[in-house]
Amino acid sequence: MRAFPITVTAVAAALLLAACDSGDGSSGTDTGSKNTDNAACRIGEVGLQVGPANAAPAAGDTGDVPVTLTNRGDRCTLNGFPGVTLSAGSTSARVPEDKTGRPQELTLAKGDTASFTLTYVRGKEGDAKALGAASLKIALPGAAEDRTFKWSYGPVQGKKSAAEPDASVTAFQQAGD
């Protein structure tokens, strides 16, 4: 006799849970077309601002280029380091991660901002170990897309060659309020 009330209670609970939604007016079905909680931020749904930079004035000097990201889409997550590549014609060099920083998972609501900094050593014009960079390519962690910007901060010194830039990129940090 006890099986009937427990079964009715279980069925009622299941129906109540099935009727719940996220409260945002969606059906609860994710089509993959929008970011949801814990979804990686996508480059097409963020605004990126490169600079203003503290450019290295002469060969051997260090410069910093801040990059600010503003989420324009649904809530998303940044987890890791940005992918940054410097290019000069057909030659490109990936900028390594700053080993002194540890990435933290950042969740960005629409309008929230995060930032990272690219630090580089300026190379000597015409030096074989310097990359005469003309563009900066930025990709977000967990995403294949990227966005390209003009690089106007001079050549970047290489460690052993132009393909190994004396530069680093920090992890994302929460910006703004």
OpenMM code with the backbone's topology and positions (N, CA, C; nanometers):
from openmm import Vec3, app, unit

residues = "MET ARG ALA PHE PRO ILE THR VAL THR ALA VAL ALA ALA ALA LEU LEU LEU ALA ALA CYS ASP SER GLY ASP GLY SER SER GLY THR ASP THR GLY SER LYS ASN THR ASP ASN ALA ALA CYS ARG ILE GLY GLU VAL GLY LEU GLN VAL GLY PRO ALA ASN ALA ALA PRO ALA ALA GLY ASP THR GLY ASP VAL PRO VAL THR LEU THR ASN ARG GLY ASP ARG CYS THR LEU ASN GLY PHE PRO GLY VAL THR LEU SER ALA GLY SER THR SER ALA ARG VAL PRO GLU ASP LYS THR GLY ARG PRO GLN GLU LEU THR LEU ALA LYS GLY ASP THR ALA SER PHE THR LEU THR TYR VAL ARG GLY LYS GLU GLY ASP ALA LYS ALA LEU GLY ALA ALA SER LEU LYS ILE ALA LEU PRO GLY ALA ALA GLU ASP ARG THR PHE LYS TRP SER TYR GLY PRO VAL GLN GLY LYS LYS SER ALA ALA GLU PRO ASP ALA SER VAL THR ALA PHE GLN GLN ALA GLY ASP".split()
positions = [
    Vec3(0.0808, -0.1195, 0.0000),
    Vec3(0.0000, 0.0000, 0.0000),
    Vec3(0.0859, 0.1271, 0.0000),
    Vec3(0.2072, 0.1207, 0.0542),
    Vec3(0.2918, 0.2402, 0.0614),
    Vec3(0.3505, 0.2774, -0.0745),
    Vec3(0.3612, 0.1854, -0.1650),
    Vec3(0.4230, 0.2130, -0.2945),
    Vec3(0.3471, 0.3187, -0.3727),
    Vec3(0.2175, 0.3190, -0.3647),
    Vec3(0.1373, 0.4143, -0.4408),
    Vec3(0.1658, 0.5593, -0.4012),
    Vec3(0.1619, 0.5987, -0.2712),
    Vec3(0.1895, 0.7373, -0.2368),
    Vec3(0.3315, 0.7810, -0.2729),
    Vec3(0.4315, 0.6942, -0.2590),
    Vec3(0.5695, 0.7297, -0.2936),
    Vec3(0.5810, 0.7502, -0.4442),
    Vec3(0.5179, 0.6642, -0.5233),
    Vec3(0.5206, 0.6774, -0.6686),
    Vec3(0.4549, 0.8078, -0.7113),
    Vec3(0.3390, 0.8395, -0.6534),
    Vec3(0.2693, 0.9637, -0.6862),
    Vec3(0.3563, 1.0833, -0.6496),
    Vec3(0.4219, 1.0796, -0.5350),
    Vec3(0.5086, 1.1891, -0.4913),
    Vec3(0.6273, 1.2040, -0.5865),
    Vec3(0.6879, 1.0926, -0.6275),
    Vec3(0.8015, 1.0975, -0.7191),
    Vec3(0.7610, 1.1545, -0.8548),
    Vec3(0.6460, 1.1124, -0.9064),
    Vec3(0.5982, 1.1632, -1.0349),
    Vec3(0.5668, 1.3122, -1.0253),
    Vec3(0.5058, 1.3545, -0.9162),
    Vec3(0.4736, 1.4963, -0.8974),
    Vec3(0.6012, 1.5798, -0.8906),
    Vec3(0.7029, 1.5305, -0.8204),
    Vec3(0.8298, 1.6031, -0.8109),
    Vec3(0.8952, 1.6135, -0.9481),
    Vec3(0.8930, 1.5062, -1.0252),
    Vec3(0.9524, 1.5083, -1.1587),
    Vec3(0.8816, 1.6086, -1.2487),
    Vec3(0.7494, 1.6153, -1.2409),
    Vec3(0.6742, 1.7112, -1.3213),
    Vec3(0.7053, 1.8542, -1.2809),
    Vec3(0.7198, 1.8793, -1.1508),
    Vec3(0.7543, 2.0131, -1.1045),
    Vec3(0.8916, 2.0547, -1.1552),
    Vec3(0.9875, 1.9642, -1.1473),
    Vec3(1.1217, 1.9958, -1.1957),
    Vec3(1.1226, 2.0196, -1.3461),
    Vec3(1.0475, 1.9426, -1.4193),
    Vec3(1.0413, 1.9597, -1.5643),
    Vec3(0.9765, 2.0917, -1.6022),
    Vec3(0.8885, 2.1425, -1.5175),
    Vec3(0.8193, 2.2675, -1.5472),
    Vec3(0.9043, 2.3891, -1.5151),
    Vec3(1.0129, 2.3707, -1.4381),
    Vec3(1.0991, 2.4836, -1.4009),
    Vec3(1.1785, 2.5290, -1.5214),
    Vec3(1.2035, 2.6592, -1.5273),
    Vec3(1.2925, 2.7097, -1.6308),
    Vec3(1.3930, 2.8028, -1.5664),
    Vec3(1.4794, 2.8597, -1.6439),
    Vec3(1.5867, 2.9422, -1.5903),
    Vec3(1.5391, 3.0808, -1.5506),
    Vec3(1.4157, 3.1151, -1.5786),
    Vec3(1.3646, 3.2469, -1.5433),
    Vec3(1.3982, 3.3541, -1.6440),
    Vec3(1.4679, 3.3175, -1.7515),
    Vec3(1.5062, 3.4193, -1.8500),
    Vec3(1.4164, 3.4163, -1.9729),
    Vec3(1.3090, 3.3389, -1.9655),
    Vec3(1.2161, 3.3330, -2.0779),
    Vec3(1.2545, 3.2309, -2.1824),
    Vec3(1.3699, 3.1634, -2.1633),
    Vec3(1.4096, 3.0633, -2.2618),
    Vec3(1.3420, 2.9312, -2.2292),
    Vec3(1.3451, 2.8418, -2.3235),
    Vec3(1.2799, 2.7128, -2.3059),
    Vec3(1.3657, 2.6159, -2.2274),
    Vec3(1.4902, 2.6534, -2.1991),
    Vec3(1.5810, 2.5638, -2.1299),
    Vec3(1.6595, 2.4767, -2.2259),
    Vec3(1.6334, 2.4863, -2.3549),
    Vec3(1.7061, 2.4087, -2.4544),
    Vec3(1.8177, 2.4960, -2.5087),
    Vec3(1.9412, 2.4464, -2.4989),
    Vec3(2.0564, 2.5205, -2.5477),
    Vec3(2.0866, 2.4763, -2.6894),
    Vec3(2.0765, 2.5672, -2.7830),
    Vec3(2.1033, 2.5352, -2.9229),
    Vec3(2.2494, 2.5554, -2.9587),
    Vec3(2.3278, 2.6088, -2.8621),
    Vec3(2.4684, 2.6339, -2.8892),
    Vec3(2.4913, 2.7678, -2.9558),
    Vec3(2.3878, 2.8445, -2.9807),
    Vec3(2.4041, 2.9712, -3.0505),
    Vec3(2.4334, 3.0867, -2.9560),
    Vec3(2.4139, 3.0663, -2.8259),
    Vec3(2.4388, 3.1729, -2.7305),
    Vec3(2.5245, 3.1193, -2.6182),
    Vec3(2.6018, 3.2109, -2.5548),
    Vec3(2.6802, 3.1719, -2.4381),
    Vec3(2.5872, 3.1477, -2.3213),
    Vec3(2.6189, 3.0509, -2.2386),
    Vec3(2.5474, 3.0264, -2.1146),
    Vec3(2.6492, 3.0278, -2.0030),
    Vec3(2.6029, 3.0176, -1.8789),
    Vec3(2.6968, 3.0131, -1.7675),
    Vec3(2.8030, 2.9083, -1.7967),
    Vec3(2.9252, 2.9423, -1.7676),
    Vec3(3.0416, 2.8563, -1.7867),
    Vec3(3.0791, 2.8335, -1.9327),
    Vec3(3.0122, 2.8946, -2.0287),
    Vec3(3.0538, 2.8854, -2.1681),
    Vec3(3.1704, 2.9811, -2.1893),
    Vec3(3.2646, 2.9403, -2.2713),
    Vec3(3.3798, 3.0254, -2.2993),
    Vec3(3.3356, 3.1513, -2.3726),
    Vec3(3.3958, 3.2640, -2.3372),
    Vec3(3.3684, 3.3880, -2.4094),
    Vec3(3.4176, 3.3707, -2.5533),
    Vec3(3.3430, 3.4281, -2.6476),
    Vec3(3.3785, 3.4180, -2.7879),
    Vec3(3.4168, 3.5558, -2.8410),
    Vec3(3.5182, 3.5567, -2.9245),
    Vec3(3.5756, 3.6816, -2.9755),
    Vec3(3.4721, 3.7659, -3.0495),
    Vec3(3.3733, 3.7037, -3.1128),
    Vec3(3.2711, 3.7777, -3.1847),
    Vec3(3.1693, 3.8447, -3.0941),
    Vec3(3.1707, 3.8108, -2.9659),
    Vec3(3.0747, 3.8676, -2.8722),
    Vec3(3.1398, 3.9601, -2.7698),
    Vec3(3.2635, 4.0001, -2.7969),
    Vec3(3.3323, 4.0917, -2.7063),
    Vec3(3.3900, 4.2084, -2.7849),
    Vec3(3.4029, 4.3202, -2.7167),
    Vec3(3.4739, 4.4335, -2.7728),
    Vec3(3.6163, 4.4281, -2.7222),
    Vec3(3.7129, 4.4542, -2.8062),
    Vec3(3.8533, 4.4551, -2.7668),
    Vec3(3.9126, 4.5919, -2.7938),
    Vec3(3.9835, 4.6454, -2.6957),
    Vec3(4.0549, 4.7716, -2.7129),
    Vec3(4.2011, 4.7462, -2.6830),
    Vec3(4.2876, 4.7732, -2.7807),
    Vec3(4.4314, 4.7573, -2.7647),
    Vec3(4.4902, 4.8939, -2.7352),
    Vec3(4.5583, 4.9069, -2.6209),
    Vec3(4.6202, 5.0335, -2.5816),
    Vec3(4.5253, 5.1207, -2.5029),
    Vec3(4.5649, 5.2407, -2.4719),
    Vec3(4.6889, 5.3056, -2.5120),
    Vec3(4.8090, 5.2382, -2.4463),
    Vec3(4.9168, 5.2307, -2.5219),
    Vec3(5.0349, 5.1574, -2.4789),
    Vec3(5.1375, 5.2478, -2.4121),
    Vec3(5.2179, 5.1852, -2.3292),
    Vec3(5.3386, 5.2457, -2.2755),
    Vec3(5.4496, 5.1877, -2.3624),
    Vec3(5.4617, 5.2414, -2.4849),
    Vec3(5.5512, 5.1849, -2.5851),
    Vec3(5.6968, 5.2021, -2.5462),
    Vec3(5.7770, 5.1033, -2.5808),
    Vec3(5.9210, 5.1093, -2.5589),
    Vec3(5.9808, 5.2099, -2.6584),
    Vec3(6.0475, 5.3145, -2.6110),
    Vec3(6.0960, 5.4187, -2.7021),
    Vec3(6.2181, 5.3805, -2.7853),
    Vec3(6.3035, 5.2902, -2.7342),
    Vec3(6.4271, 5.2574, -2.8061),
    Vec3(6.4594, 5.1096, -2.7912),
    Vec3(6.5464, 5.0593, -2.8785),
    Vec3(6.5873, 4.9187, -2.8733),
    Vec3(6.6402, 4.8858, -2.7342),
    Vec3(6.5957, 4.7715, -2.6808),
    Vec3(6.6367, 4.7273, -2.5479),
    Vec3(6.5422, 4.7715, -2.4378),
    Vec3(6.4550, 4.8677, -2.4659),
    Vec3(6.3581, 4.9141, -2.3659),
    Vec3(6.2374, 4.8216, -2.3626),
    Vec3(6.1680, 4.8217, -2.2491),
    Vec3(6.0492, 4.7387, -2.2317),
    Vec3(5.9245, 4.8236, -2.2466),
    Vec3(5.8256, 4.7689, -2.3156),
    Vec3(5.6976, 4.8361, -2.3326),
    Vec3(5.5833, 4.7467, -2.2881),
    Vec3(5.4721, 4.8084, -2.2551),
    Vec3(5.3511, 4.7368, -2.2143),
    Vec3(5.2350, 4.7800, -2.3009),
    Vec3(5.1583, 4.6815, -2.3478),
    Vec3(5.0402, 4.7089, -2.4280),
    Vec3(4.9206, 4.6451, -2.3566),
    Vec3(4.8370, 4.7272, -2.2910),
    Vec3(4.7183, 4.6710, -2.2253),
    Vec3(4.6087, 4.6425, -2.3280),
    Vec3(4.5338, 4.5357, -2.3033),
    Vec3(4.4208, 4.4999, -2.3884),
    Vec3(4.3003, 4.4826, -2.2968),
    Vec3(4.1928, 4.5537, -2.3291),
    Vec3(4.0707, 4.5470, -2.2497),
    Vec3(3.9621, 4.4800, -2.3316),
    Vec3(3.8935, 4.3871, -2.2693),
    Vec3(3.7868, 4.3100, -2.3318),
    Vec3(3.6563, 4.3449, -2.2619),
    Vec3(3.5526, 4.3762, -2.3368),
    Vec3(3.4200, 4.4046, -2.2807),
    Vec3(3.3210, 4.3048, -2.3379),
    Vec3(3.2529, 4.2323, -2.2485),
    Vec3(3.1557, 4.1331, -2.2932),
    Vec3(3.0309, 4.2031, -2.3449),
    Vec3(2.9940, 4.1753, -2.4679),
    Vec3(2.8739, 4.2327, -2.5288),
    Vec3(2.7646, 4.1283, -2.5469),
    Vec3(2.7928, 4.0045, -2.5088),
    Vec3(2.6969, 3.8956, -2.5247),
    Vec3(2.6450, 3.8483, -2.3909),
    Vec3(2.5958, 3.7263, -2.3891),
    Vec3(2.5465, 3.6650, -2.2664),
    Vec3(2.6641, 3.6342, -2.1739),
    Vec3(2.6301, 3.5993, -2.0511),
    Vec3(2.7306, 3.5642, -1.9504),
    Vec3(2.8258, 3.4597, -2.0089),
    Vec3(2.9578, 3.4796, -1.9864),
    Vec3(3.0573, 3.3865, -2.0387),
    Vec3(3.1763, 3.3815, -1.9441),
    Vec3(3.2665, 3.2895, -1.9719),
    Vec3(3.3792, 3.2659, -1.8829),
    Vec3(3.5112, 3.2747, -1.9582),
    Vec3(3.6090, 3.3366, -1.8938),
    Vec3(3.7473, 3.3362, -1.9415),
    Vec3(3.8252, 3.2494, -1.8442),
    Vec3(3.8958, 3.1511, -1.8967),
    Vec3(3.9715, 3.0616, -1.8099),
    Vec3(4.1026, 3.0282, -1.8790),
    Vec3(4.2089, 3.0946, -1.8382),
    Vec3(4.3392, 3.0720, -1.8984),
    Vec3(4.4013, 3.2017, -1.9454),
    Vec3(4.4912, 3.1883, -2.0383),
    Vec3(4.5611, 3.3027, -2.0952),
    Vec3(4.5064, 3.3313, -2.2356),
    Vec3(4.5145, 3.4568, -2.2793),
    Vec3(4.4784, 3.4852, -2.4181),
    Vec3(4.5856, 3.4277, -2.5102),
    Vec3(4.5474, 3.3946, -2.6321),
    Vec3(4.6442, 3.3550, -2.7331),
    Vec3(4.6838, 3.4798, -2.8096),
    Vec3(4.8130, 3.5106, -2.8105),
    Vec3(4.8608, 3.6324, -2.8755),
    Vec3(4.9735, 3.5958, -2.9719),
    Vec3(4.9616, 3.6431, -3.0948),
    Vec3(5.0615, 3.6167, -3.1977),
    Vec3(5.0993, 3.7487, -3.2640),
    Vec3(5.2285, 3.7712, -3.2799),
    Vec3(5.2797, 3.8874, -3.3534),
    Vec3(5.3203, 3.8401, -3.4919),
    Vec3(5.2902, 3.9213, -3.5941),
    Vec3(5.3212, 3.8818, -3.7320),
    Vec3(5.3896, 3.9930, -3.8078),
    Vec3(5.4814, 3.9499, -3.8959),
    Vec3(5.5495, 4.0391, -3.9894),
    Vec3(5.5501, 3.9678, -4.1229),
    Vec3(5.4592, 4.0050, -4.2106),
    Vec3(5.4480, 3.9367, -4.3389),
    Vec3(5.4120, 3.7915, -4.3182),
    Vec3(5.4942, 3.7003, -4.3717),
    Vec3(5.4659, 3.5573, -4.3585),
    Vec3(5.5258, 3.4968, -4.2315),
    Vec3(5.5979, 3.5766, -4.1542),
    Vec3(5.6578, 3.5280, -4.0301),
    Vec3(5.5697, 3.5662, -3.9125),
    Vec3(5.5423, 3.4686, -3.8269),
    Vec3(5.4650, 3.4985, -3.7069),
    Vec3(5.5289, 3.4307, -3.5868),
    Vec3(5.5018, 3.4859, -3.4692),
    Vec3(5.5590, 3.4345, -3.3451),
    Vec3(5.4546, 3.4434, -3.2347),
    Vec3(5.4304, 3.3316, -3.1703),
    Vec3(5.3364, 3.3268, -3.0585),
    Vec3(5.4044, 3.3855, -2.9354),
    Vec3(5.3316, 3.4731, -2.8662),
    Vec3(5.3843, 3.5352, -2.7446),
    Vec3(5.3589, 3.4395, -2.6285),
    Vec3(5.4638, 3.4048, -2.5532),
    Vec3(5.4462, 3.3102, -2.4426),
    Vec3(5.3721, 3.3718, -2.3242),
    Vec3(5.3161, 3.2831, -2.2409),
    Vec3(5.2454, 3.3256, -2.1194),
    Vec3(5.3460, 3.3711, -2.0150),
    Vec3(5.3076, 3.4697, -1.9362),
    Vec3(5.3880, 3.5168, -1.8246),
    Vec3(5.3841, 3.4084, -1.7173),
    Vec3(5.4966, 3.3457, -1.6913),
    Vec3(5.5028, 3.2325, -1.5985),
    Vec3(5.4840, 3.2736, -1.4526),
    Vec3(5.4923, 3.4035, -1.4228),
    Vec3(5.4753, 3.4472, -1.2840),
    Vec3(5.3286, 3.4608, -1.2450),
    Vec3(5.2396, 3.4625, -1.3417),
    Vec3(5.0968, 3.4783, -1.3129),
    Vec3(5.0221, 3.3475, -1.3238),
    Vec3(4.9183, 3.3362, -1.2459),
    Vec3(4.8310, 3.2185, -1.2517),
    Vec3(4.6945, 3.2649, -1.2998),
    Vec3(4.6421, 3.1964, -1.4019),
    Vec3(4.5099, 3.2363, -1.4496),
    Vec3(4.4022, 3.2013, -1.3473),
    Vec3(4.3008, 3.2844, -1.3439),
    Vec3(4.1845, 3.2575, -1.2609),
    Vec3(4.0623, 3.2576, -1.3514),
    Vec3(3.9632, 3.1787, -1.3155),
    Vec3(3.8416, 3.1755, -1.3950),
    Vec3(3.7615, 3.3018, -1.3668),
    Vec3(3.7302, 3.3751, -1.4730),
    Vec3(3.6510, 3.4972, -1.4609),
    Vec3(3.5191, 3.4784, -1.5343),
    Vec3(3.4091, 3.5074, -1.4663),
    Vec3(3.2783, 3.5042, -1.5302),
    Vec3(3.2368, 3.6477, -1.5576),
    Vec3(3.2043, 3.6753, -1.6829),
    Vec3(3.1684, 3.8106, -1.7241),
    Vec3(3.0215, 3.8160, -1.7648),
    Vec3(2.9458, 3.9015, -1.6988),
    Vec3(2.8088, 3.9303, -1.7409),
    Vec3(2.8173, 4.0314, -1.8554),
    Vec3(2.7080, 4.0535, -1.9227),
    Vec3(2.7057, 4.1525, -2.0304),
    Vec3(2.7485, 4.2876, -1.9743),
    Vec3(2.8469, 4.3506, -2.0401),
    Vec3(2.8984, 4.4803, -1.9978),
    Vec3(3.0196, 4.4723, -1.9071),
    Vec3(3.0513, 4.3555, -1.8512),
    Vec3(3.1687, 4.3405, -1.7656),
    Vec3(3.2952, 4.3443, -1.8500),
    Vec3(3.4065, 4.3847, -1.7866),
    Vec3(3.5333, 4.3936, -1.8571),
    Vec3(3.6423, 4.3138, -1.7869),
    Vec3(3.7391, 4.2742, -1.8650),
    Vec3(3.8594, 4.2073, -1.8169),
    Vec3(3.9742, 4.2636, -1.8995),
    Vec3(4.0953, 4.2449, -1.8503),
    Vec3(4.2103, 4.2959, -1.9245),
    Vec3(4.3293, 4.2019, -1.9103),
    Vec3(4.4247, 4.2187, -2.0006),
    Vec3(4.5538, 4.1513, -1.9906),
    Vec3(4.6573, 4.2467, -2.0483),
    Vec3(4.7838, 4.2174, -2.0223),
    Vec3(4.8911, 4.3040, -2.0698),
    Vec3(4.9936, 4.2236, -2.1465),
    Vec3(5.0345, 4.2765, -2.2609),
    Vec3(5.1440, 4.2209, -2.3391),
    Vec3(5.2660, 4.3067, -2.3074),
    Vec3(5.3706, 4.2451, -2.2554),
    Vec3(5.4956, 4.3149, -2.2254),
    Vec3(5.5994, 4.2666, -2.3262),
    Vec3(5.6765, 4.3600, -2.3836),
    Vec3(5.7733, 4.3229, -2.4870),
    Vec3(5.8995, 4.4064, -2.4743),
    Vec3(6.0083, 4.3552, -2.5307),
    Vec3(6.1340, 4.4296, -2.5406),
    Vec3(6.1467, 4.4734, -2.6850),
    Vec3(6.1693, 4.6032, -2.7025),
    Vec3(6.1819, 4.6557, -2.8386),
    Vec3(6.3137, 4.6121, -2.8998),
    Vec3(6.3039, 4.5674, -3.0243),
    Vec3(6.4219, 4.5244, -3.0977),
    Vec3(6.4792, 4.6374, -3.1809),
    Vec3(6.5982, 4.6118, -3.2338),
    Vec3(6.6655, 4.7089, -3.3199),
    Vec3(6.6175, 4.6884, -3.4626),
    Vec3(6.5817, 4.7953, -3.5281),
    Vec3(6.5367, 4.7938, -3.6677),
    Vec3(6.6397, 4.7217, -3.7533),
    Vec3(6.5957, 4.6217, -3.8319),
    Vec3(6.6839, 4.5504, -3.9234),
    Vec3(6.7628, 4.4366, -3.8599),
    Vec3(6.7561, 4.4187, -3.7286),
    Vec3(6.8278, 4.3100, -3.6603),
    Vec3(6.7620, 4.1774, -3.6964),
    Vec3(6.8417, 4.0774, -3.7312),
    Vec3(6.7887, 3.9464, -3.7703),
    Vec3(6.7147, 3.8779, -3.6552),
    Vec3(6.7490, 3.9114, -3.5322),
    Vec3(6.6819, 3.8506, -3.4158),
    Vec3(6.5583, 3.9286, -3.3731),
    Vec3(6.5242, 4.0358, -3.4430),
    Vec3(6.4061, 4.1163, -3.4096),
    Vec3(6.2959, 4.0906, -3.5123),
    Vec3(6.1738, 4.0809, -3.4626),
    Vec3(6.0580, 4.0630, -3.5501),
    Vec3(5.9990, 4.2004, -3.5802),
    Vec3(6.0010, 4.2404, -3.7058),
    Vec3(5.9432, 4.3691, -3.7467),
    Vec3(5.7913, 4.3588, -3.7526),
    Vec3(5.7306, 4.3348, -3.6396),
    Vec3(5.5867, 4.3075, -3.6308),
    Vec3(5.5029, 4.4188, -3.6925),
    Vec3(5.3997, 4.3772, -3.7652),
    Vec3(5.3050, 4.4704, -3.8244),
    Vec3(5.1634, 4.4464, -3.7727),
    Vec3(5.1398, 4.3258, -3.7182),
    Vec3(5.0062, 4.2958, -3.6671),
    Vec3(5.0125, 4.2118, -3.5401),
    Vec3(4.9032, 4.2207, -3.4664),
    Vec3(4.8849, 4.1519, -3.3388),
    Vec3(4.7548, 4.0743, -3.3493),
    Vec3(4.7611, 3.9430, -3.3315),
    Vec3(4.6432, 3.8582, -3.3394),
    Vec3(4.6088, 3.8125, -3.1979),
    Vec3(4.4810, 3.8260, -3.1596),
    Vec3(4.4352, 3.7900, -3.0250),
    Vec3(4.3255, 3.6850, -3.0360),
    Vec3(4.3403, 3.5786, -2.9562),
    Vec3(4.2387, 3.4735, -2.9468),
    Vec3(4.2065, 3.4537, -2.7984),
    Vec3(4.0831, 3.4133, -2.7711),
    Vec3(4.0409, 3.3874, -2.6331),
    Vec3(4.0570, 3.2391, -2.6014),
    Vec3(4.0805, 3.2054, -2.4741),
    Vec3(4.0971, 3.0647, -2.4383),
    Vec3(3.9712, 2.9840, -2.4683),
    Vec3(3.9910, 2.8662, -2.5221),
    Vec3(3.8787, 2.7780, -2.5516),
    Vec3(3.8058, 2.8103, -2.6802),
    Vec3(3.8578, 2.9020, -2.7598),
    Vec3(3.7910, 2.9418, -2.8846),
    Vec3(3.8919, 2.9409, -2.9994),
    Vec3(3.8469, 2.9073, -3.1175),
    Vec3(3.9346, 2.8999, -3.2348),
    Vec3(3.9446, 3.0332, -3.3082),
    Vec3(3.8462, 3.1206, -3.2911),
    Vec3(3.8461, 3.2476, -3.3646),
    Vec3(3.9486, 3.3434, -3.3054),
    Vec3(3.9901, 3.4404, -3.3871),
    Vec3(4.0810, 3.5439, -3.3395),
    Vec3(4.0468, 3.6755, -3.4067),
    Vec3(4.1106, 3.7807, -3.3612),
    Vec3(4.0921, 3.9135, -3.4195),
    Vec3(4.2304, 3.9761, -3.4355),
    Vec3(4.2513, 4.0455, -3.5462),
    Vec3(4.3819, 4.1037, -3.5772),
    Vec3(4.3779, 4.2555, -3.5642),
    Vec3(4.4855, 4.3105, -3.5065),
    Vec3(4.5016, 4.4542, -3.4873),
    Vec3(4.6366, 4.4970, -3.5427),
    Vec3(4.6468, 4.6248, -3.5767),
    Vec3(4.7731, 4.6806, -3.6253),
    Vec3(4.8702, 4.6918, -3.5077),
    Vec3(4.9950, 4.6531, -3.5305),
    Vec3(5.1021, 4.6684, -3.4317),
    Vec3(5.1854, 4.7882, -3.4751),
    Vec3(5.1928, 4.8910, -3.3918),
    Vec3(5.2656, 5.0126, -3.4288),
    Vec3(5.3689, 5.0518, -3.3227),
    Vec3(5.4202, 4.9510, -3.2516),
    Vec3(5.5112, 4.9784, -3.1391),
    Vec3(5.6549, 4.9389, -3.1681),
    Vec3(5.6884, 4.9224, -3.2959),
    Vec3(5.8251, 4.8916, -3.3352),
    Vec3(5.8549, 4.7429, -3.3353),
    Vec3(5.9779, 4.7089, -3.3780),
    Vec3(6.0165, 4.5685, -3.3826),
    Vec3(6.0239, 4.5095, -3.2410),
    Vec3(6.0023, 4.3781, -3.2325),
    Vec3(6.0077, 4.3087, -3.1043),
    Vec3(6.1326, 4.2208, -3.1042),
    Vec3(6.2131, 4.2392, -3.0024),
    Vec3(6.3375, 4.1632, -2.9904),
    Vec3(6.3071, 4.0149, -2.9719),
    Vec3(6.3876, 3.9313, -3.0368),
    Vec3(6.3768, 3.7874, -3.0184),
    Vec3(6.4766, 3.7410, -2.9135),
    Vec3(6.4478, 3.6275, -2.8514),
    Vec3(6.5428, 3.5713, -2.7536),
    Vec3(6.6577, 3.5058, -2.8288),
    Vec3(6.6284, 3.3983, -2.9022),
    Vec3(6.7308, 3.3314, -2.9832),
    Vec3(6.7130, 3.3637, -3.1313),
    Vec3(6.5874, 3.3942, -3.1691),
    Vec3(6.5560, 3.4294, -3.3070),
    Vec3(6.4295, 3.5158, -3.3064),
    Vec3(6.3968, 3.5692, -3.4229),
    Vec3(6.2763, 3.6529, -3.4346),
    Vec3(6.1495, 3.5728, -3.4073),
    Vec3(6.1558, 3.4404, -3.4244),
    Vec3(6.0389, 3.3553, -3.4021),
    Vec3(6.0132, 3.3278, -3.2532),
    Vec3(6.1043, 3.3703, -3.1664),
    Vec3(6.0901, 3.3511, -3.0219),
    Vec3(6.0966, 3.4891, -2.9539),
    Vec3(5.9844, 3.5633, -2.9535),
    Vec3(5.9875, 3.7021, -2.9054),
    Vec3(6.0197, 3.7141, -2.7565),
    Vec3(6.0959, 3.8176, -2.7244),
    Vec3(6.1230, 3.8520, -2.5848),
    Vec3(6.0022, 3.9328, -2.5377),
    Vec3(5.8961, 3.8601, -2.5107),
    Vec3(5.7677, 3.9205, -2.4759),
    Vec3(5.6897, 3.8195, -2.3925),
    Vec3(5.5863, 3.8662, -2.3270),
    Vec3(5.4980, 3.7761, -2.2518),
    Vec3(5.3607, 3.8392, -2.2410),
    Vec3(5.2628, 3.7539, -2.2120),
    Vec3(5.1256, 3.7996, -2.1966),
    Vec3(5.0753, 3.7510, -2.0604),
    Vec3(5.0083, 3.8405, -1.9875),
    Vec3(4.9553, 3.8048, -1.8563),
    Vec3(4.8225, 3.7328, -1.8702),
    Vec3(4.7802, 3.6723, -1.7618),
    Vec3(4.6464, 3.6127, -1.7558),
    Vec3(4.5445, 3.7249, -1.7497),
    Vec3(4.4186, 3.6914, -1.7745),
    Vec3(4.3101, 3.7888, -1.7648),
    Vec3(4.2914, 3.8307, -1.6197),
    Vec3(4.2575, 3.9582, -1.6026),
    Vec3(4.2232, 4.0118, -1.4707),
    Vec3(4.0905, 4.0857, -1.4835),
    Vec3(4.0097, 4.0789, -1.3784),
    Vec3(3.8831, 4.1529, -1.3790),
    Vec3(3.9155, 4.3011, -1.3846),
    Vec3(3.8431, 4.3764, -1.4630),
    Vec3(3.8643, 4.5199, -1.4755),
    Vec3(3.7355, 4.5915, -1.4395),
    Vec3(3.7458, 4.7188, -1.4113),
    Vec3(3.6262, 4.7970, -1.3792),
    Vec3(3.5833, 4.7774, -1.2351),
    Vec3(3.4546, 4.8052, -1.2104),
    Vec3(3.4023, 4.8006, -1.0728),
    Vec3(3.4057, 4.6641, -1.0156),
] * unit.nanometer
topology = app.Topology()
chain = topology.addChain("A")
for resn in residues:
    res = topology.addResidue(resn, chain)
    for name in ("N", "CA", "C"):
        topology.addAtom(name, app.Element.getBySymbol(name[0]), res)
